[in-house]
Amino acid sequence: MKLTDEIRLAIRRQLTAPPGQSRRPRRQTRTGAGGYRHASQSLAVEPEQVCQVRDLYKLHAVGGDVEHTADGIPVFTSAEQFQRACKARGLKTGRDGFEQIRNKTGREPKRAQQRIREKYLAHQNH
């Protein structure tokens, strides 16, 4: 098969053509200030507690006035505002990094004593 001028022209058109429409369905776009509006059910409170939470957000400099729905669900206008609110409420997000969390129980001091006792007895036997 020979490369004719028509084939070369067709190849050039395909290579220099503007991108076509994506075949993927479009995601739901975010709206609001800065294109971000997020209602977080994980930070929801009872409607009576909204004033207390607003005071907590002011104390921790969350920024902006966080709106709450009638059900007590906060609506954030930026990702930074959401991260600060999570930190103020003690909620871990995926952007906090990793840390090892040990579940401390009431038996922890007794376990430590038992380990010390075992080490002492092992030292006495040698």
GUTIGU-81010 format. One record per residue: residue number from 1; residue in three letters; x, y, z of N, C-alpha, C, O, CB in turn. Coordinates in Angstrom, 1 decimal, padded with zeros to 4 digits, always signed. Glycine has a CB too. Example, Ala and Ser with C-alpha at 12.3 -4.5 7.8 and 13.67 -1.06 7.14 Angstrom:
<kelums>
(1, 'ALA', (+013.2, -005.7, +007.8), (+012.3, -004.5, +007.8), (+013.2, -003.3, +007.8), (+014.2, -003.3, +008.5), (+011.3, -004.5, +009.0))
(2, 'SER', (+012.8, -002.2, +007.1), (+013.7, -001.1, +007.1), (+012.9, +000.0, +007.9), (+013.4, +001.1, +008.0), (+014.1, -000.6, +005.7))
</kelums>
This chain:
<kelums>
(1, 'MET', (+000.8, -001.2, +000.0), (+000.0, +000.0, +000.0), (+000.9, +001.2, +000.0), (+001.8, +001.4, +000.8), (-001.0, +000.0, +001.2))
(2, 'LYS', (+000.6, +002.1, -000.9), (+001.4, +003.3, -001.0), (+000.7, +004.5, -000.2), (-000.5, +004.5, -000.2), (+001.6, +003.7, -002.5))
(3, 'LEU', (+001.5, +005.3, +000.3), (+001.0, +006.5, +001.0), (+000.8, +007.6, -000.1), (+001.7, +008.2, -000.7), (+002.0, +007.1, +002.1))
(4, 'THR', (-000.5, +007.8, -000.4), (-000.8, +008.8, -001.4), (-001.0, +010.2, -000.7), (-001.0, +010.2, +000.6), (-002.1, +008.4, -002.2))
(5, 'ASP', (-001.2, +011.2, -001.4), (-001.4, +012.5, -000.9), (-002.7, +012.5, -000.1), (-002.8, +013.3, +000.9), (-001.4, +013.5, -002.0))
(6, 'GLU', (-003.7, +011.8, -000.5), (-005.0, +011.8, +000.2), (-004.8, +011.2, +001.5), (-005.4, +011.7, +002.5), (-006.0, +011.0, -000.7))
(7, 'ILE', (-004.1, +010.1, +001.6), (-003.9, +009.4, +002.9), (-003.1, +010.3, +003.9), (-003.4, +010.4, +005.0), (-003.1, +008.1, +002.7))
(8, 'ARG', (-002.0, +010.9, +003.3), (-001.3, +011.8, +004.2), (-002.1, +013.0, +004.7), (-002.0, +013.4, +005.8), (-000.1, +012.4, +003.3))
(9, 'LEU', (-003.0, +013.5, +003.8), (-003.9, +014.6, +004.2), (-004.8, +014.2, +005.3), (-005.1, +014.9, +006.2), (-004.6, +015.2, +003.0))
(10, 'ALA', (-005.4, +012.9, +005.2), (-006.3, +012.4, +006.2), (-005.6, +012.2, +007.5), (-006.2, +012.5, +008.6), (-006.9, +011.1, +005.7))
(11, 'ILE', (-004.4, +011.7, +007.5), (-003.6, +011.5, +008.7), (-003.3, +012.9, +009.4), (-003.5, +013.0, +010.6), (-002.3, +010.8, +008.4))
(12, 'ARG', (-003.0, +013.8, +008.6), (-002.7, +015.2, +009.2), (-003.9, +015.8, +009.8), (-003.8, +016.4, +010.8), (-002.1, +016.1, +008.0))
(13, 'ARG', (-005.1, +015.6, +009.2), (-006.3, +016.1, +009.7), (-006.7, +015.5, +011.1), (-007.1, +016.1, +012.0), (-007.5, +015.9, +008.7))
(14, 'GLN', (-006.4, +014.2, +011.2), (-006.7, +013.5, +012.4), (-005.8, +013.9, +013.5), (-006.2, +014.0, +014.7), (-006.6, +012.0, +012.2))
(15, 'LEU', (-004.5, +014.1, +013.2), (-003.5, +014.5, +014.2), (-003.7, +016.0, +014.6), (-003.4, +016.3, +015.8), (-002.1, +014.3, +013.6))
(16, 'THR', (-004.2, +016.8, +013.8), (-004.3, +018.2, +014.2), (-005.8, +018.6, +014.5), (-006.1, +019.8, +014.7), (-003.8, +019.1, +013.0))
(17, 'ALA', (-006.7, +017.6, +014.6), (-008.1, +017.9, +014.8), (-008.2, +018.3, +016.3), (-007.5, +017.9, +017.2), (-009.0, +016.7, +014.5))
(18, 'PRO', (-009.2, +019.2, +016.6), (-009.5, +019.6, +018.0), (-010.0, +018.4, +018.7), (-010.6, +017.5, +018.1), (-010.4, +020.8, +018.1))
(19, 'PRO', (-009.8, +018.3, +020.0), (-010.4, +017.2, +020.8), (-011.9, +017.1, +020.7), (-012.6, +018.1, +020.7), (-009.9, +017.2, +022.2))
(20, 'GLY', (-012.4, +015.9, +020.6), (-013.8, +015.6, +020.5), (-014.4, +015.6, +021.9), (-013.8, +015.7, +022.9), (-014.1, +014.4, +019.8))
(21, 'GLN', (-015.7, +015.3, +021.9), (-016.5, +015.2, +023.1), (-016.1, +013.9, +023.8), (-015.9, +012.9, +023.2), (-018.0, +015.3, +022.9))
(22, 'SER', (-016.0, +014.0, +025.2), (-015.7, +012.8, +025.9), (-016.9, +011.9, +025.9), (-018.1, +012.3, +025.9), (-015.3, +013.2, +027.4))
(23, 'ARG', (-016.7, +010.6, +025.9), (-017.8, +009.6, +025.9), (-018.2, +009.3, +027.3), (-019.3, +008.6, +027.5), (-017.4, +008.3, +025.2))
(24, 'ARG', (-017.5, +009.7, +028.3), (-017.8, +009.5, +029.7), (-019.0, +010.4, +030.1), (-019.1, +011.6, +029.6), (-016.6, +009.8, +030.7))
(25, 'PRO', (-019.9, +010.0, +031.0), (-020.9, +010.9, +031.4), (-020.3, +012.0, +032.3), (-019.4, +011.7, +033.1), (-022.0, +010.1, +032.2))
(26, 'ARG', (-020.8, +013.2, +032.2), (-020.2, +014.3, +033.0), (-020.6, +014.1, +034.5), (-021.8, +013.7, +034.8), (-020.7, +015.6, +032.5))
(27, 'ARG', (-019.7, +014.5, +035.3), (-020.0, +014.4, +036.8), (-020.8, +015.6, +037.1), (-020.9, +016.6, +036.4), (-018.7, +014.4, +037.6))
(28, 'GLN', (-021.5, +015.5, +038.3), (-022.2, +016.7, +038.7), (-021.3, +017.8, +039.1), (-020.3, +017.6, +039.9), (-023.2, +016.3, +039.9))
(29, 'THR', (-021.5, +019.0, +038.6), (-020.6, +020.1, +038.9), (-020.9, +020.7, +040.2), (-022.1, +020.7, +040.6), (-020.6, +021.1, +037.8))
(30, 'ARG', (-019.9, +021.2, +040.9), (-020.1, +021.9, +042.2), (-020.5, +023.4, +041.9), (-020.0, +024.0, +040.9), (-018.8, +021.8, +043.1))
(31, 'THR', (-021.3, +023.9, +042.7), (-021.7, +025.3, +042.5), (-021.4, +026.1, +043.7), (-021.0, +025.5, +044.8), (-023.2, +025.4, +042.2))
(32, 'GLY', (-021.5, +027.4, +043.7), (-021.2, +028.2, +044.8), (-020.0, +029.0, +044.6), (-019.4, +029.1, +043.6), (-021.2, +027.4, +046.1))
(33, 'ALA', (-019.5, +029.7, +045.7), (-018.4, +030.5, +045.7), (-017.1, +029.7, +045.4), (-016.9, +028.7, +046.1), (-018.2, +031.3, +047.0))
(34, 'GLY', (-016.4, +030.0, +044.4), (-015.2, +029.2, +044.1), (-015.5, +027.9, +043.5), (-014.6, +027.0, +043.3), (-014.4, +029.0, +045.3))
(35, 'GLY', (-016.7, +027.6, +043.1), (-017.1, +026.3, +042.5), (-017.2, +025.2, +043.5), (-017.1, +024.0, +043.1), (-016.1, +026.0, +041.4))
(36, 'TYR', (-017.3, +025.5, +044.8), (-017.3, +024.5, +045.8), (-018.5, +024.7, +046.8), (-018.6, +025.8, +047.3), (-016.0, +024.5, +046.6))
(37, 'ARG', (-019.3, +023.7, +047.0), (-020.4, +023.8, +047.9), (-020.6, +022.4, +048.4), (-021.0, +021.5, +047.6), (-021.7, +024.4, +047.3))
(38, 'HIS', (-020.3, +022.1, +049.7), (-020.3, +020.8, +050.2), (-021.1, +020.7, +051.5), (-020.8, +021.4, +052.4), (-018.9, +020.3, +050.5))
(39, 'ALA', (-022.1, +019.8, +051.5), (-022.9, +019.6, +052.7), (-022.4, +018.3, +053.3), (-022.5, +017.3, +052.7), (-024.5, +019.5, +052.4))
(40, 'SER', (-021.9, +018.4, +054.5), (-021.3, +017.3, +055.2), (-022.2, +016.7, +056.3), (-022.5, +017.3, +057.3), (-019.9, +017.7, +055.8))
(41, 'GLN', (-022.7, +015.5, +056.1), (-023.5, +014.8, +057.0), (-022.7, +014.3, +058.2), (-023.2, +014.1, +059.3), (-024.3, +013.7, +056.4))
(42, 'SER', (-021.4, +014.1, +058.0), (-020.6, +013.6, +059.1), (-020.4, +014.7, +060.2), (-020.0, +014.4, +061.3), (-019.2, +013.1, +058.6))
(43, 'LEU', (-020.5, +016.0, +059.8), (-020.4, +017.1, +060.8), (-021.7, +017.6, +061.2), (-021.8, +018.7, +061.8), (-019.5, +018.2, +060.2))
(44, 'ALA', (-022.8, +016.9, +060.9), (-024.2, +017.4, +061.3), (-024.4, +017.3, +062.8), (-023.8, +016.5, +063.5), (-025.2, +016.5, +060.5))
(45, 'VAL', (-025.2, +018.3, +063.2), (-025.5, +018.3, +064.7), (-027.0, +018.5, +064.8), (-027.7, +018.7, +063.8), (-024.8, +019.5, +065.4))
(46, 'GLU', (-027.5, +018.4, +066.0), (-028.9, +018.7, +066.2), (-029.2, +020.2, +066.0), (-028.3, +021.0, +066.2), (-029.3, +018.3, +067.7))
(47, 'PRO', (-030.4, +020.5, +065.5), (-030.6, +021.9, +065.2), (-030.5, +022.8, +066.4), (-030.1, +024.0, +066.3), (-032.0, +022.1, +064.7))
(48, 'GLU', (-030.6, +022.3, +067.7), (-030.5, +023.1, +068.9), (-029.0, +023.4, +069.1), (-028.7, +024.4, +069.8), (-031.1, +022.4, +070.1))
(49, 'GLN', (-028.1, +022.6, +068.6), (-026.6, +022.8, +068.8), (-025.9, +023.7, +067.8), (-024.7, +023.8, +067.9), (-026.0, +021.5, +068.9))
(50, 'VAL', (-026.6, +024.2, +066.8), (-026.0, +024.9, +065.7), (-025.3, +026.2, +066.3), (-024.2, +026.5, +065.8), (-027.1, +025.4, +064.7))
(51, 'CYS', (-025.8, +026.9, +067.2), (-025.2, +028.1, +067.8), (-023.9, +027.7, +068.5), (-022.9, +028.4, +068.4), (-026.1, +028.8, +068.8))
(52, 'GLN', (-023.8, +026.6, +069.2), (-022.6, +026.1, +069.9), (-021.5, +025.8, +068.9), (-020.4, +026.1, +069.1), (-022.9, +024.9, +070.8))
(53, 'VAL', (-021.9, +025.1, +067.8), (-021.0, +024.7, +066.8), (-020.4, +026.0, +066.1), (-019.2, +026.0, +065.7), (-021.6, +023.8, +065.8))
(54, 'ARG', (-021.3, +027.0, +065.8), (-020.8, +028.2, +065.2), (-019.8, +028.9, +066.1), (-018.8, +029.4, +065.6), (-022.0, +029.1, +064.9))
(55, 'ASP', (-020.0, +028.9, +067.4), (-019.0, +029.5, +068.3), (-017.7, +028.7, +068.3), (-016.6, +029.3, +068.3), (-019.6, +029.5, +069.7))
(56, 'LEU', (-017.8, +027.4, +068.2), (-016.6, +026.6, +068.1), (-015.8, +026.9, +066.8), (-014.6, +027.0, +066.8), (-017.0, +025.1, +068.1))
(57, 'TYR', (-016.6, +027.0, +065.7), (-015.9, +027.4, +064.4), (-015.2, +028.7, +064.5), (-014.1, +028.9, +063.9), (-016.9, +027.3, +063.3))
(58, 'LYS', (-015.9, +029.7, +065.2), (-015.2, +031.0, +065.3), (-014.0, +030.9, +066.2), (-013.0, +031.6, +065.9), (-016.2, +032.0, +065.9))
(59, 'LEU', (-014.0, +030.1, +067.2), (-012.9, +029.9, +068.1), (-011.7, +029.3, +067.4), (-010.5, +029.7, +067.7), (-013.3, +029.1, +069.3))
(60, 'HIS', (-012.0, +028.4, +066.4), (-010.9, +027.7, +065.7), (-010.6, +028.4, +064.4), (-009.9, +027.8, +063.6), (-011.3, +026.3, +065.5))
(61, 'ALA', (-011.1, +029.5, +064.1), (-010.9, +030.3, +062.9), (-011.2, +029.5, +061.6), (-010.4, +029.4, +060.7), (-009.5, +030.8, +062.8))
(62, 'VAL', (-012.4, +028.9, +061.6), (-012.8, +028.1, +060.4), (-012.9, +029.1, +059.2), (-012.6, +028.7, +058.1), (-014.1, +027.4, +060.6))
(63, 'GLY', (-013.4, +030.3, +059.4), (-013.5, +031.2, +058.3), (-014.9, +031.2, +057.7), (-015.5, +030.2, +057.4), (-012.4, +031.0, +057.3))
(64, 'GLY', (-015.3, +032.4, +057.4), (-016.6, +032.5, +056.7), (-017.8, +032.1, +057.7), (-017.5, +031.6, +058.8), (-016.7, +031.7, +055.5))
(65, 'ASP', (-018.9, +032.3, +057.3), (-020.1, +031.9, +058.1), (-020.6, +030.6, +057.5), (-021.1, +030.6, +056.3), (-021.2, +033.0, +058.1))
(66, 'VAL', (-020.5, +029.6, +058.2), (-020.9, +028.3, +057.7), (-022.4, +028.2, +057.9), (-023.0, +028.4, +058.9), (-020.2, +027.1, +058.6))
(67, 'GLU', (-023.1, +027.9, +056.8), (-024.5, +027.8, +056.8), (-024.9, +026.4, +057.3), (-024.2, +025.4, +057.1), (-025.1, +028.0, +055.3))
(68, 'HIS', (-026.1, +026.3, +057.9), (-026.6, +025.0, +058.3), (-028.0, +024.9, +057.8), (-028.8, +025.8, +057.7), (-026.6, +024.9, +059.9))
(69, 'THR', (-028.4, +023.7, +057.4), (-029.7, +023.4, +056.9), (-030.6, +023.3, +058.1), (-030.2, +023.4, +059.2), (-029.8, +022.1, +056.0))
(70, 'ALA', (-031.9, +023.1, +057.8), (-032.9, +023.0, +058.9), (-032.6, +021.7, +059.7), (-033.0, +021.7, +060.9), (-034.3, +023.0, +058.4))
(71, 'ASP', (-032.0, +020.7, +059.1), (-031.7, +019.5, +059.9), (-030.4, +019.6, +060.6), (-030.0, +018.6, +061.3), (-031.6, +018.3, +058.9))
(72, 'GLY', (-029.6, +020.7, +060.5), (-028.4, +020.8, +061.2), (-027.2, +020.4, +060.5), (-026.1, +020.2, +061.0), (-028.4, +020.1, +062.5))
(73, 'ILE', (-027.3, +020.2, +059.1), (-026.2, +019.8, +058.3), (-025.4, +021.0, +057.8), (-026.0, +021.9, +057.2), (-026.7, +018.9, +057.1))
(74, 'PRO', (-024.1, +021.1, +058.1), (-023.4, +022.3, +057.7), (-023.1, +022.3, +056.2), (-022.9, +021.2, +055.6), (-022.1, +022.4, +058.4))
(75, 'VAL', (-023.1, +023.4, +055.5), (-022.8, +023.6, +054.1), (-021.5, +024.5, +054.0), (-021.6, +025.6, +054.4), (-024.0, +024.2, +053.3))
(76, 'PHE', (-020.4, +023.9, +053.5), (-019.2, +024.6, +053.4), (-019.0, +025.2, +052.0), (-019.5, +024.6, +051.0), (-018.0, +023.7, +053.8))
(77, 'THR', (-018.3, +026.3, +051.9), (-018.1, +027.0, +050.6), (-016.7, +026.8, +050.1), (-016.5, +027.3, +049.0), (-018.5, +028.4, +050.7))
(78, 'SER', (-015.8, +026.2, +050.8), (-014.5, +025.9, +050.3), (-013.9, +024.7, +050.9), (-014.4, +024.3, +052.0), (-013.6, +027.1, +050.5))
(79, 'ALA', (-013.0, +024.1, +050.3), (-012.3, +022.9, +050.8), (-011.5, +023.2, +052.0), (-011.5, +022.4, +053.0), (-011.4, +022.2, +049.7))
(80, 'GLU', (-010.9, +024.3, +052.1), (-010.1, +024.7, +053.2), (-011.0, +024.9, +054.5), (-010.7, +024.5, +055.6), (-009.3, +026.0, +052.9))
(81, 'GLN', (-012.2, +025.5, +054.2), (-013.1, +025.7, +055.3), (-013.6, +024.3, +055.9), (-013.7, +024.2, +057.1), (-014.4, +026.5, +054.8))
(82, 'PHE', (-013.8, +023.4, +055.0), (-014.2, +022.0, +055.4), (-013.1, +021.4, +056.2), (-013.4, +020.7, +057.2), (-014.6, +021.2, +054.2))
(83, 'GLN', (-011.8, +021.5, +055.8), (-010.7, +020.9, +056.5), (-010.6, +021.5, +057.9), (-010.3, +020.8, +058.8), (-009.4, +021.1, +055.7))
(84, 'ARG', (-010.7, +022.8, +058.0), (-010.6, +023.5, +059.3), (-011.7, +023.0, +060.2), (-011.5, +022.9, +061.4), (-010.6, +025.0, +059.1))
(85, 'ALA', (-012.9, +022.9, +059.7), (-014.0, +022.5, +060.5), (-013.8, +021.1, +061.0), (-014.2, +020.7, +062.2), (-015.4, +022.6, +059.7))
(86, 'CYS', (-013.3, +020.2, +060.2), (-013.1, +018.8, +060.6), (-012.0, +018.8, +061.7), (-012.2, +018.0, +062.6), (-012.6, +018.0, +059.4))
(87, 'LYS', (-011.0, +019.6, +061.6), (-010.0, +019.7, +062.6), (-010.5, +020.2, +063.9), (-010.2, +019.7, +065.0), (-008.8, +020.5, +062.1))
(88, 'ALA', (-011.4, +021.2, +063.8), (-012.0, +021.8, +065.0), (-012.9, +020.8, +065.7), (-012.9, +020.8, +067.0), (-012.8, +023.0, +064.7))
(89, 'ARG', (-013.6, +019.9, +065.0), (-014.5, +018.9, +065.6), (-013.8, +017.6, +065.9), (-014.4, +016.7, +066.5), (-015.6, +018.7, +064.6))
(90, 'GLY', (-012.5, +017.5, +065.5), (-011.7, +016.3, +065.8), (-012.0, +015.1, +064.9), (-011.8, +014.0, +065.2), (-012.1, +015.8, +067.2))
(91, 'LEU', (-012.4, +015.4, +063.7), (-012.7, +014.4, +062.7), (-011.5, +014.3, +061.8), (-011.0, +015.2, +061.2), (-014.0, +014.8, +061.9))
(92, 'LYS', (-011.1, +013.0, +061.6), (-009.9, +012.8, +060.7), (-010.4, +012.7, +059.3), (-011.4, +012.0, +059.0), (-009.2, +011.5, +061.1))
(93, 'THR', (-009.7, +013.3, +058.3), (-010.0, +013.2, +056.9), (-008.8, +012.5, +056.2), (-007.8, +012.2, +056.9), (-010.3, +014.6, +056.3))
(94, 'GLY', (-009.0, +012.3, +055.0), (-007.9, +011.6, +054.2), (-006.7, +012.5, +054.0), (-005.6, +012.0, +053.6), (-008.4, +011.2, +052.9))
(95, 'ARG', (-006.8, +013.8, +054.3), (-005.6, +014.7, +054.1), (-004.8, +014.9, +055.4), (-003.9, +015.8, +055.4), (-006.1, +016.0, +053.6))
(96, 'ASP', (-005.2, +014.2, +056.4), (-004.5, +014.4, +057.7), (-003.2, +013.7, +057.8), (-002.4, +013.9, +058.8), (-005.4, +014.1, +058.9))
(97, 'GLY', (-002.9, +012.7, +056.9), (-001.8, +011.9, +057.1), (-002.1, +010.6, +057.9), (-003.3, +010.4, +058.2), (-000.6, +012.6, +057.7))
(98, 'PHE', (-001.1, +009.9, +058.1), (-001.3, +008.6, +058.9), (-000.7, +008.7, +060.2), (+000.4, +009.3, +060.4), (-000.8, +007.4, +058.1))
(99, 'GLU', (-001.3, +008.1, +061.2), (-000.7, +008.0, +062.5), (-001.3, +006.7, +063.1), (-002.4, +006.3, +062.8), (-001.1, +009.2, +063.4))
(100, 'GLN', (-000.5, +006.1, +064.0), (-000.9, +004.9, +064.6), (-001.7, +005.2, +065.8), (-001.3, +005.9, +066.7), (+000.4, +004.0, +065.0))
(101, 'ILE', (-002.9, +004.7, +065.8), (-003.8, +004.9, +066.9), (-004.0, +003.6, +067.7), (-004.5, +002.6, +067.1), (-005.2, +005.5, +066.4))
(102, 'ARG', (-003.6, +003.6, +068.9), (-003.8, +002.4, +069.8), (-005.1, +002.7, +070.6), (-005.2, +003.7, +071.2), (-002.6, +002.1, +070.6))
(103, 'ASN', (-005.9, +001.7, +070.7), (-007.1, +001.7, +071.5), (-006.6, +001.5, +072.9), (-006.2, +000.4, +073.3), (-008.2, +000.7, +071.1))
(104, 'LYS', (-006.7, +002.5, +073.8), (-006.3, +002.3, +075.2), (-007.5, +001.9, +076.0), (-008.6, +002.4, +075.9), (-005.7, +003.7, +075.7))
(105, 'THR', (-007.2, +000.9, +076.8), (-008.3, +000.4, +077.6), (-007.8, +000.5, +079.1), (-006.7, +001.0, +079.3), (-008.6, -001.1, +077.3))
(106, 'GLY', (-008.7, +000.2, +080.0), (-008.3, +000.3, +081.4), (-007.3, -000.7, +081.8), (-006.7, -000.6, +082.9), (-009.6, +000.1, +082.2))
(107, 'ARG', (-007.1, -001.8, +080.9), (-006.1, -002.8, +081.3), (-004.7, -002.5, +080.9), (-003.8, -003.2, +081.2), (-006.5, -004.1, +080.6))
(108, 'GLU', (-004.5, -001.3, +080.2), (-003.1, -001.0, +079.7), (-002.1, -000.9, +080.9), (-001.0, -001.4, +080.7), (-003.2, +000.3, +079.0))
(109, 'PRO', (-002.4, -000.2, +082.0), (-001.4, -000.1, +083.1), (-001.1, -001.5, +083.6), (+000.1, -001.8, +084.0), (-001.9, +000.8, +084.2))
(110, 'LYS', (-002.1, -002.4, +083.8), (-001.8, -003.7, +084.3), (-000.9, -004.5, +083.3), (-000.1, -005.3, +083.7), (-003.1, -004.5, +084.6))
(111, 'ARG', (-001.2, -004.4, +082.0), (-000.3, -005.0, +081.0), (+001.1, -004.6, +081.1), (+002.0, -005.4, +081.0), (-000.9, -004.8, +079.6))
(112, 'ALA', (+001.3, -003.3, +081.3), (+002.7, -002.7, +081.5), (+003.3, -003.3, +082.7), (+004.5, -003.7, +082.6), (+002.6, -001.2, +081.5))
(113, 'GLN', (+002.6, -003.4, +083.8), (+003.1, -004.0, +085.0), (+003.5, -005.5, +084.8), (+004.5, -005.9, +085.3), (+002.1, -003.9, +086.2))
(114, 'GLN', (+002.6, -006.2, +084.1), (+002.9, -007.6, +083.8), (+004.2, -007.7, +082.9), (+005.0, -008.7, +083.2), (+001.7, -008.2, +083.1))
(115, 'ARG', (+004.4, -006.9, +082.0), (+005.6, -006.9, +081.1), (+006.8, -006.7, +082.0), (+007.9, -007.4, +081.8), (+005.5, -005.9, +080.0))
(116, 'ILE', (+006.8, -005.7, +082.9), (+007.9, -005.4, +083.7), (+008.2, -006.6, +084.7), (+009.4, -007.0, +084.9), (+007.6, -004.1, +084.6))
(117, 'ARG', (+007.1, -007.2, +085.2), (+007.3, -008.3, +086.1), (+008.0, -009.5, +085.3), (+008.9, -010.2, +085.9), (+006.0, -008.8, +086.7))
(118, 'GLU', (+007.5, -009.7, +084.1), (+008.1, -010.8, +083.3), (+009.6, -010.6, +083.0), (+010.4, -011.5, +083.1), (+007.4, -011.0, +082.0))
(119, 'LYS', (+009.9, -009.3, +082.7), (+011.3, -009.0, +082.4), (+012.2, -009.2, +083.7), (+013.3, -009.6, +083.6), (+011.5, -007.6, +081.9))
(120, 'TYR', (+011.6, -008.8, +084.8), (+012.3, -008.9, +086.1), (+012.6, -010.4, +086.4), (+013.7, -010.8, +086.8), (+011.6, -008.2, +087.3))
(121, 'LEU', (+011.6, -011.2, +086.3), (+011.7, -012.6, +086.6), (+012.7, -013.3, +085.6), (+013.4, -014.2, +086.0), (+010.3, -013.3, +086.5))
(122, 'ALA', (+012.6, -012.9, +084.3), (+013.6, -013.5, +083.3), (+015.0, -013.1, +083.7), (+015.9, -013.9, +083.5), (+013.2, -013.0, +081.9))
(123, 'HIS', (+015.2, -011.9, +084.2), (+016.5, -011.4, +084.6), (+017.0, -012.2, +085.9), (+018.2, -012.5, +086.0), (+016.5, -009.9, +084.9))
(124, 'GLN', (+016.1, -012.4, +086.8), (+016.4, -013.2, +088.0), (+016.8, -014.6, +087.7), (+017.7, -015.2, +088.4), (+015.2, -013.2, +089.0))
(125, 'ASN', (+016.2, -015.2, +086.7), (+016.5, -016.6, +086.4), (+017.9, -016.8, +085.7), (+018.4, -017.9, +085.8), (+015.4, -017.2, +085.5))
(126, 'HIS', (+018.4, -015.8, +085.2), (+019.7, -015.9, +084.5), (+020.8, -015.6, +085.4), (+022.0, -015.7, +085.0), (+019.8, -015.0, +083.4))
</kelums>
